[in-house]
């Protein structure tokens, strides 16, 4: 018998990831279009915008990781606190149970109240495997629908504080520490318009040994 004729239906779309997978793309099934794209290195942190959600996420596309120091004294945290500590990597599925920073707030209170823990954040690597460096981070509080964080480089005693307000039209607010802490409004499109994000992200292999690893794939709109 002759093979059946190719009667494929539907539409085809090509996502131009490029040889280095430098950019990530937000795509709509409804319009079969890429709605926006940006460098996957453009931001460092993502802040939950949905009501009742308060997670802070690392940019998994940069292969970032974090140490939960267990300390609350800002001046008593340095690069020495990386010795013998576990680095937590953000996984691409953005599962709350595996959130790298973890619960920065006290879950016993009605409203999120910061535990005051200081985190050491590895800002990841670029395409040439060059490190972006480290920062210290503390979540001060969440009030008036905004996160307040304090941050600093590990090479200076100077620190800064910034507030990040939730945006009900987005899944996340995006923050970069490049040059100075800046909120970016041009990353994710309106959350009602996109379906897939084509990007780099982190996974963990547990066999034959523990190995954080970078892959390129597709994440869906939560």
C-alpha atoms as one frame of an Amber mdcrd trajectory, in Angstrom:
protein
   0.000   0.000   0.000   1.111   3.529  -0.704   1.811   5.649   2.379  -1.005
   8.033   3.266  -0.847  11.483   1.803   0.465  14.208   4.047  -2.673  15.995
   5.167  -1.113  18.098   7.885  -3.272  20.979   8.990  -2.600  23.945  11.181
   0.103  26.569  11.192   3.863  26.442  11.463   6.012  28.948  13.301   9.786
  29.174  13.542  11.329  30.657  16.693  14.746  32.156  15.769  16.700  31.071
  18.872  20.103  31.587  17.211  23.287  29.564  17.706  24.049  30.939  21.194
  20.433  30.990  22.459  21.056  34.522  23.692  17.456  35.702  23.438  14.212
  34.390  24.857  10.881  34.698  23.064   7.293  35.083  24.300   4.911  33.456
  21.840   1.117  33.515  21.365  -0.744  30.454  20.044  -3.788  32.600  19.329
  -1.962  34.886  16.918   0.882  32.510  15.973   3.324  35.340  16.639   6.289
  36.162  18.822   4.958  39.026  20.940   8.289  40.095  22.404  11.881  39.003
  22.879  14.756  40.018  25.112  18.249  38.963  26.072  18.087  36.144  28.599
  20.792  38.041  30.517  18.664  41.200  30.827  17.324  40.564  34.338  18.295
  38.840  37.571  15.197  38.438  39.745  11.480  37.850  39.159   8.862  38.831
  41.774   5.457  37.133  41.936   2.582  39.451  41.017  -0.446  37.243  41.674
  -2.434  37.990  44.829  -1.358  35.773  47.684   1.966  34.865  46.052   5.244
  36.312  47.368   8.006  34.205  45.828  11.185  35.761  44.476  12.757  33.788
  41.631  16.270  33.739  40.174  16.685  34.101  36.413  17.241  30.432  35.623
  18.340  31.348  32.062  21.576  32.786  33.544  22.383  29.670  35.606  22.041
  31.664  38.818  22.133  30.135  42.289  21.768  31.252  45.909  23.042  30.422
  49.375  20.648  30.729  52.294  23.103  31.925  54.921  20.769  31.597  57.898
  22.163  34.920  59.164  20.274  38.170  59.737  23.263  40.422  60.498  23.970
  42.162  57.185  27.523  43.150  58.136  28.371  39.598  59.172  27.811  38.046
  55.725  30.664  37.798  53.230  31.996  35.547  50.499  33.384  33.338  53.266
  29.799  32.227  53.905  29.942  30.228  50.673  32.332  27.724  52.268  30.647
  24.409  52.916  27.187  25.763  52.086  24.680  24.447  49.573  24.028  26.412
  46.403  20.356  26.295  45.412  19.624  26.511  41.674  16.367  27.778  40.210
  14.678  25.133  38.084  12.910  26.013  34.854   9.490  24.758  35.950   9.310
  27.453  38.672   7.797  25.022  41.163   7.192  26.667  44.542   8.498  23.560
  46.310  11.907  24.011  44.657  12.125  27.824  44.775  15.829  28.592  45.230
  15.474  31.468  47.721  12.726  29.634  49.591  10.315  31.204  52.035  11.874
  34.538  52.928   8.785  35.331  55.004   7.280  33.929  58.199   4.470  31.588
  57.121   2.839  31.758  60.571   1.674  35.338  60.111  -1.412  36.454  58.168
   0.651  38.841  56.033   4.197  38.109  54.828   6.681  39.254  57.450  10.331
  38.979  56.475  12.557  36.640  58.463  15.399  39.066  57.697  17.683  36.366
  56.305  20.636  37.502  54.185  21.132  35.650  50.911  24.265  35.338  48.782
  23.350  35.288  45.107  25.547  34.044  42.286  24.466  36.137  39.282  25.313
  33.379  36.813  27.404  33.263  33.645  27.323  34.652  30.119  27.711  32.781
  26.816  31.493  32.678  27.277  31.055  31.146  30.769  32.268  34.412  32.342
  30.783  34.952  35.823  28.605  38.012  36.485  29.669  38.084  40.135  27.851
  37.977  43.467  25.503  40.144  45.504  24.086  40.155  49.018  20.317  40.405
  49.307  17.825  40.847  52.116  14.044  41.139  51.805  12.992  43.889  54.198
   9.223  43.538  54.012   6.127  43.427  51.816   3.764  46.346  52.331   1.317
  48.336  50.193   1.513  45.633  47.496   5.285  46.121  47.115   8.430  44.199
  47.958  11.297  46.051  49.625  14.806  44.627  49.264  18.293  45.727  50.256
  21.241  44.667  48.110  24.954  45.252  47.698  28.008  44.002  45.877  30.402
  41.863  47.890  33.245  44.175  46.904  31.824  47.296  48.576  30.234  48.282
  51.866  27.701  50.476  50.059  24.157  49.107  49.834  20.931  50.175  48.192
  17.229  49.641  48.792  14.514  49.400  46.150  10.773  48.730  46.176   9.142
  46.520  43.554   5.368  46.926  43.193   3.198  44.078  41.955   1.571  44.458
  38.525  -1.721  42.582  38.127  -1.301  42.438  34.328   1.938  40.428  34.580
   3.001  37.153  36.185   6.226  38.733  37.459   8.092  42.017  37.873  11.684
  41.840  36.633  14.749  43.398  38.280  18.334  43.760  37.086  21.382  44.570
  39.214  23.489  45.590  36.212  25.089  48.973  37.022  22.314  49.738  39.541
  19.114  47.999  40.584  16.479  48.762  37.944  12.941  47.489  37.384  12.402
  46.366  33.791   8.938  46.786  32.258   9.729  45.453  28.788  10.321  41.748
  29.513   7.075  39.792  29.828   3.990  40.810  27.782   0.555  41.082  29.364
  -0.045  37.669  30.950  -3.370  37.248  29.108  -1.689  37.404  25.686   1.146
  34.847  25.638   1.371  31.067  25.982   4.985  29.889  25.661   8.409  31.262
  26.501  11.267  29.779  24.442  14.407  30.143  26.523  17.384  28.645  28.353
  16.722  27.228  31.825  18.263  25.042  34.501  17.587  21.406  35.354  19.169
  19.048  37.890  20.462  15.584  37.081  20.653  13.348  40.155  22.168  10.260
  38.536  24.922   9.210  38.434  25.656  12.291  40.568  24.191  15.705  41.409
  24.660  17.952  38.369  22.963  21.323  37.685  22.731  21.717  33.905  21.499
  24.223  31.317  19.050  23.268  28.561  17.028  25.113  25.931  13.307  24.490
  25.771   9.806  25.831  26.226   8.118  27.101  29.397   4.378  27.662  29.520
   2.545  30.670  30.908   1.664  29.830  34.522
